[in-house]
Amino acid sequence: QVQLVESGGGLVQAGGSLRLSCAASGRTFSSNAMGWFRQAPGKEREFVATINWSAGSTYYADSVKGRFSISGDNTKNTVFLQMNSLKPEDTAVYYCAARTVYGFYRYTVSSAYDYWGQGTQVTVSS
């Protein structure tokens, strides 16, 4: 069984920064891509950022472009999300996800991922 565990969430003032981490444990697997999604109260889960190890590329939602940065280590199935210049509208539960199927695309939909973490709360106060 594969587990993804997020950490690093918390409460921060607008304009501040947080760094989320996601680490895999359990059964060994190889990820093709990993991503971050978020879900605010009363809203659907939305894409935030993804990194594709095979393509060597990253991709961001327009709402976070220039403020968030995704990075990681594919050999450890670990991914990070550096969040700067945080805004109250960034408040949400943040989930990391891993995709095992090979491909070079920008995977921005939830269904493209095979494993999910339990989420970590990020709250940005105004």
ABEGO torsion letter per residue (X at the ends): XBBBBBBGBEBBBBGBBBBBBBBBBEBBBBBABBBBBBBBBGBBBBBABBBBAAAGBBBBBAAABGABBBBEBAAAGBBBBBBBGBBAAABBBBBBBBBABBEABBBABAAABABBBAEBBBBBBX
